[in-house]
Amino acid sequence: MRANGGTADTAGVRTGAAGLFSVMAAFPTGVAIVTTTAEGGRPVGLTTTALCSVSARPPLLLVSVGERSRTLRWLRERRRFLVHVMGGAGAERLCSRFASTDGDKFAGASWRHTGSGLPLLEDGVIAWGECATEQEVVAGDHTVIVGRYLRGERLSGPGPLVYHARTYRDTPWG
């Protein structure tokens, strides 16, 4: 029996990747952009919904990156990265751009280098954190990067952008 009083109907049960995608589409998640640098300090990045805290002592978080991502190579080589928690004006546009395979995802974006040389986005960001890679774990067609949180900032402003049912959604919480 379901919590709402109904019964589970197994006629629509799906397995494999399609089933997993269907189930996960029901789970709302925050949206983040991960950035680092490539050769010559060129900024690179990707959008992810697979970001979570792991530990408070030491302060660790993880991000899951697809093996086909062009940014993964640079995350592995640089071993330092920024996570940007997205929300507010411009967040959806940036997240769509960073989720694409476009060449220069930073074209037209407002950003600057941090003191450690990492690209920090300035629009659509409600919090950011700088991390150093502690561990990499290959899991299926993704690599889970565990990063030690070094420093960051929560900014005042709008609520977070979430991804639910394969759609970006603004939230009223701020």
Secondary structure by P-SEA (a helix, b strand, c coil): cccccbbbbcccccccaaaaaaaaaabbbbbbbbbbccccccccccccccccccccccbbbbbbbbccccaaaaaaaacccccccccccaaaaaaaaaacccccccccbbbbbcccbbbbbcccccbbbbbccccccccccbbbbbbcccbbbbbbbbbbbbbcccbbbbbccc
